[in-house]
Amino acid sequence: MQLPSILRRPAALIAALSLVLALGACAGPAPEEQEEALDKAQQAATAAATPDPGTAAAPPPPASCDASQVQGLVGQAWSDALQAQAKEDSGANDVRMLKPNQPVTMEFIGERLNIETDDKGVITGVRCG
């Protein structure tokens, strides 16, 4: 349906005026507000780049596990007694036995000794982590 020609002009004028008003409402903040926001952002970036020495995180403790001390276990059958001895000899805080195709977590824990075995329970490798 077409508007009569007498109504087309006011409708176009109303549409144009609405567009002008809408665009005027979208104007950004005043230049002073922009500069103030920029200054705050730069101060925050500078503060983040230079951490306070009192709040800096301490480095992690050195690993206490030494797998080189238990490499002689490779080829031996795994047992609870062997696990306890490996824990003591390596200086590890924890021991984890890994079977073939066993799902394991991938986090590195420097105080943990991993004993890898085959399907028959024979130790195939030892490593820390």
ChimeraX commands (.cxc) that place a marker at each C-alpha (Angstrom):
marker #1 position 0.00,0.00,0.00 radius 0.5
marker #1 position 1.40,3.37,-0.99 radius 0.5
marker #1 position 0.89,6.53,0.97 radius 0.5
marker #1 position -0.75,9.42,-0.76 radius 0.5
marker #1 position 1.80,11.93,-2.00 radius 0.5
marker #1 position 0.72,14.48,0.58 radius 0.5
marker #1 position 1.73,12.08,3.41 radius 0.5
marker #1 position 5.02,10.90,1.90 radius 0.5
marker #1 position 6.89,14.15,2.56 radius 0.5
marker #1 position 6.05,14.37,6.33 radius 0.5
marker #1 position 6.81,10.65,6.76 radius 0.5
marker #1 position 10.23,11.11,5.14 radius 0.5
marker #1 position 10.84,14.18,7.28 radius 0.5
marker #1 position 9.93,12.30,10.47 radius 0.5
marker #1 position 12.22,9.40,9.50 radius 0.5
marker #1 position 15.13,11.75,8.77 radius 0.5
marker #1 position 14.59,13.63,12.03 radius 0.5
marker #1 position 14.47,10.36,13.99 radius 0.5
marker #1 position 17.75,9.30,12.42 radius 0.5
marker #1 position 19.43,12.60,13.29 radius 0.5
marker #1 position 18.21,12.38,16.89 radius 0.5
marker #1 position 19.34,8.76,17.22 radius 0.5
marker #1 position 22.80,9.58,15.89 radius 0.5
marker #1 position 23.06,12.57,18.21 radius 0.5
marker #1 position 22.33,10.32,21.18 radius 0.5
marker #1 position 25.21,8.03,20.16 radius 0.5
marker #1 position 27.84,10.72,20.57 radius 0.5
marker #1 position 30.78,9.53,22.65 radius 0.5
marker #1 position 31.85,10.98,25.97 radius 0.5
marker #1 position 33.26,14.46,26.20 radius 0.5
marker #1 position 37.01,14.81,25.42 radius 0.5
marker #1 position 37.76,15.48,29.11 radius 0.5
marker #1 position 36.09,12.19,30.09 radius 0.5
marker #1 position 38.05,10.35,27.41 radius 0.5
marker #1 position 41.35,11.79,28.65 radius 0.5
marker #1 position 40.49,10.92,32.24 radius 0.5
marker #1 position 39.63,7.33,31.28 radius 0.5
marker #1 position 42.86,7.07,29.27 radius 0.5
marker #1 position 44.91,8.33,32.23 radius 0.5
marker #1 position 43.28,5.79,34.57 radius 0.5
marker #1 position 43.95,2.97,32.11 radius 0.5
marker #1 position 47.61,3.99,31.75 radius 0.5
marker #1 position 48.01,4.13,35.54 radius 0.5
marker #1 position 46.46,0.67,35.90 radius 0.5
marker #1 position 48.75,-0.73,33.19 radius 0.5
marker #1 position 51.82,0.77,34.85 radius 0.5
marker #1 position 50.79,-0.62,38.24 radius 0.5
marker #1 position 50.25,-4.09,36.74 radius 0.5
marker #1 position 53.63,-4.02,34.99 radius 0.5
marker #1 position 55.52,-3.21,38.22 radius 0.5
marker #1 position 54.26,-5.60,40.91 radius 0.5
marker #1 position 54.74,-4.79,44.56 radius 0.5
marker #1 position 57.74,-6.82,45.86 radius 0.5
marker #1 position 55.83,-7.56,49.08 radius 0.5
marker #1 position 53.07,-9.34,47.16 radius 0.5
marker #1 position 55.20,-11.17,44.58 radius 0.5
marker #1 position 54.69,-14.93,44.56 radius 0.5
marker #1 position 57.49,-17.01,45.99 radius 0.5
marker #1 position 59.14,-19.44,43.56 radius 0.5
marker #1 position 58.14,-23.09,43.98 radius 0.5
marker #1 position 60.37,-25.20,46.18 radius 0.5
marker #1 position 63.03,-27.25,44.39 radius 0.5
marker #1 position 62.08,-30.80,43.55 radius 0.5
marker #1 position 63.13,-33.35,46.09 radius 0.5
marker #1 position 62.80,-36.35,43.79 radius 0.5
marker #1 position 65.96,-37.82,42.24 radius 0.5
marker #1 position 65.07,-40.63,39.83 radius 0.5
marker #1 position 68.72,-41.31,39.04 radius 0.5
marker #1 position 69.01,-42.99,42.45 radius 0.5
marker #1 position 66.44,-45.66,41.53 radius 0.5
marker #1 position 67.25,-46.43,37.87 radius 0.5
marker #1 position 68.42,-49.88,39.00 radius 0.5
marker #1 position 64.78,-50.86,39.57 radius 0.5
marker #1 position 64.12,-51.13,35.83 radius 0.5
marker #1 position 63.55,-54.80,34.99 radius 0.5
marker #1 position 62.46,-55.79,38.51 radius 0.5
marker #1 position 58.94,-56.87,39.45 radius 0.5
marker #1 position 56.94,-54.18,41.22 radius 0.5
marker #1 position 55.95,-54.75,44.85 radius 0.5
marker #1 position 54.81,-52.64,47.80 radius 0.5
marker #1 position 58.17,-53.16,49.52 radius 0.5
marker #1 position 60.01,-52.07,46.36 radius 0.5
marker #1 position 57.79,-48.98,46.15 radius 0.5
marker #1 position 58.60,-47.99,49.73 radius 0.5
marker #1 position 62.32,-48.47,49.11 radius 0.5
marker #1 position 62.15,-46.45,45.87 radius 0.5
marker #1 position 60.39,-43.63,47.69 radius 0.5
marker #1 position 63.10,-43.52,50.33 radius 0.5
marker #1 position 66.02,-43.86,47.89 radius 0.5
marker #1 position 64.73,-41.17,45.50 radius 0.5
marker #1 position 63.74,-38.73,48.24 radius 0.5
marker #1 position 60.26,-38.44,46.75 radius 0.5
marker #1 position 57.28,-37.37,48.83 radius 0.5
marker #1 position 54.92,-39.56,46.82 radius 0.5
marker #1 position 55.12,-42.54,44.45 radius 0.5
marker #1 position 52.73,-43.26,41.58 radius 0.5
marker #1 position 52.69,-46.59,39.74 radius 0.5
marker #1 position 51.71,-46.26,36.09 radius 0.5
marker #1 position 50.35,-49.25,34.18 radius 0.5
marker #1 position 50.18,-49.39,30.35 radius 0.5
marker #1 position 47.30,-47.36,28.85 radius 0.5
marker #1 position 46.32,-46.07,32.28 radius 0.5
marker #1 position 44.87,-42.55,32.16 radius 0.5
marker #1 position 46.98,-40.18,34.24 radius 0.5
marker #1 position 46.93,-36.49,35.04 radius 0.5
marker #1 position 49.56,-34.42,33.26 radius 0.5
marker #1 position 50.53,-31.98,36.03 radius 0.5
marker #1 position 54.18,-31.98,36.97 radius 0.5
marker #1 position 54.89,-32.58,40.66 radius 0.5
marker #1 position 58.62,-32.45,41.26 radius 0.5
marker #1 position 58.38,-34.35,44.56 radius 0.5
marker #1 position 56.61,-37.37,42.98 radius 0.5
marker #1 position 58.29,-40.53,41.65 radius 0.5
marker #1 position 56.50,-42.23,38.75 radius 0.5
marker #1 position 57.16,-45.96,38.38 radius 0.5
marker #1 position 56.10,-47.24,34.96 radius 0.5
marker #1 position 55.34,-50.96,34.59 radius 0.5
marker #1 position 54.37,-53.31,31.78 radius 0.5
marker #1 position 51.35,-55.63,31.68 radius 0.5
marker #1 position 53.17,-58.19,33.86 radius 0.5
marker #1 position 54.10,-55.69,36.58 radius 0.5
marker #1 position 57.76,-55.41,35.59 radius 0.5
marker #1 position 59.21,-51.93,35.98 radius 0.5
marker #1 position 60.01,-50.36,32.60 radius 0.5
marker #1 position 60.98,-46.88,33.73 radius 0.5
marker #1 position 61.23,-44.45,36.63 radius 0.5
marker #1 position 60.97,-40.68,36.47 radius 0.5
marker #1 position 60.09,-37.77,38.66 radius 0.5
marker #1 position 57.06,-35.62,38.06 radius 0.5
marker link #1:1,2 radius 0.2
marker link #1:2,3 radius 0.2
marker link #1:3,4 radius 0.2
marker link #1:4,5 radius 0.2
marker link #1:5,6 radius 0.2
marker link #1:6,7 radius 0.2
marker link #1:7,8 radius 0.2
marker link #1:8,9 radius 0.2
marker link #1:9,10 radius 0.2
marker link #1:10,11 radius 0.2
marker link #1:11,12 radius 0.2
marker link #1:12,13 radius 0.2
marker link #1:13,14 radius 0.2
marker link #1:14,15 radius 0.2
marker link #1:15,16 radius 0.2
marker link #1:16,17 radius 0.2
marker link #1:17,18 radius 0.2
marker link #1:18,19 radius 0.2
marker link #1:19,20 radius 0.2
marker link #1:20,21 radius 0.2
marker link #1:21,22 radius 0.2
marker link #1:22,23 radius 0.2
marker link #1:23,24 radius 0.2
marker link #1:24,25 radius 0.2
marker link #1:25,26 radius 0.2
marker link #1:26,27 radius 0.2
marker link #1:27,28 radius 0.2
marker link #1:28,29 radius 0.2
marker link #1:29,30 radius 0.2
marker link #1:30,31 radius 0.2
marker link #1:31,32 radius 0.2
marker link #1:32,33 radius 0.2
marker link #1:33,34 radius 0.2
marker link #1:34,35 radius 0.2
marker link #1:35,36 radius 0.2
marker link #1:36,37 radius 0.2
marker link #1:37,38 radius 0.2
marker link #1:38,39 radius 0.2
marker link #1:39,40 radius 0.2
marker link #1:40,41 radius 0.2
marker link #1:41,42 radius 0.2
marker link #1:42,43 radius 0.2
marker link #1:43,44 radius 0.2
marker link #1:44,45 radius 0.2
marker link #1:45,46 radius 0.2
marker link #1:46,47 radius 0.2
marker link #1:47,48 radius 0.2
marker link #1:48,49 radius 0.2
marker link #1:49,50 radius 0.2
marker link #1:50,51 radius 0.2
marker link #1:51,52 radius 0.2
marker link #1:52,53 radius 0.2
marker link #1:53,54 radius 0.2
marker link #1:54,55 radius 0.2
marker link #1:55,56 radius 0.2
marker link #1:56,57 radius 0.2
marker link #1:57,58 radius 0.2
marker link #1:58,59 radius 0.2
marker link #1:59,60 radius 0.2
marker link #1:60,61 radius 0.2
marker link #1:61,62 radius 0.2
marker link #1:62,63 radius 0.2
marker link #1:63,64 radius 0.2
marker link #1:64,65 radius 0.2
marker link #1:65,66 radius 0.2
marker link #1:66,67 radius 0.2
marker link #1:67,68 radius 0.2
marker link #1:68,69 radius 0.2
marker link #1:69,70 radius 0.2
marker link #1:70,71 radius 0.2
marker link #1:71,72 radius 0.2
marker link #1:72,73 radius 0.2
marker link #1:73,74 radius 0.2
marker link #1:74,75 radius 0.2
marker link #1:75,76 radius 0.2
marker link #1:76,77 radius 0.2
marker link #1:77,78 radius 0.2
marker link #1:78,79 radius 0.2
marker link #1:79,80 radius 0.2
marker link #1:80,81 radius 0.2
marker link #1:81,82 radius 0.2
marker link #1:82,83 radius 0.2
marker link #1:83,84 radius 0.2
marker link #1:84,85 radius 0.2
marker link #1:85,86 radius 0.2
marker link #1:86,87 radius 0.2
marker link #1:87,88 radius 0.2
marker link #1:88,89 radius 0.2
marker link #1:89,90 radius 0.2
marker link #1:90,91 radius 0.2
marker link #1:91,92 radius 0.2
marker link #1:92,93 radius 0.2
marker link #1:93,94 radius 0.2
marker link #1:94,95 radius 0.2
marker link #1:95,96 radius 0.2
marker link #1:96,97 radius 0.2
marker link #1:97,98 radius 0.2
marker link #1:98,99 radius 0.2
marker link #1:99,100 radius 0.2
marker link #1:100,101 radius 0.2
marker link #1:101,102 radius 0.2
marker link #1:102,103 radius 0.2
marker link #1:103,104 radius 0.2
marker link #1:104,105 radius 0.2
marker link #1:105,106 radius 0.2
marker link #1:106,107 radius 0.2
marker link #1:107,108 radius 0.2
marker link #1:108,109 radius 0.2
marker link #1:109,110 radius 0.2
marker link #1:110,111 radius 0.2
marker link #1:111,112 radius 0.2
marker link #1:112,113 radius 0.2
marker link #1:113,114 radius 0.2
marker link #1:114,115 radius 0.2
marker link #1:115,116 radius 0.2
marker link #1:116,117 radius 0.2
marker link #1:117,118 radius 0.2
marker link #1:118,119 radius 0.2
marker link #1:119,120 radius 0.2
marker link #1:120,121 radius 0.2
marker link #1:121,122 radius 0.2
marker link #1:122,123 radius 0.2
marker link #1:123,124 radius 0.2
marker link #1:124,125 radius 0.2
marker link #1:125,126 radius 0.2
marker link #1:126,127 radius 0.2
marker link #1:127,128 radius 0.2
marker link #1:128,129 radius 0.2
view
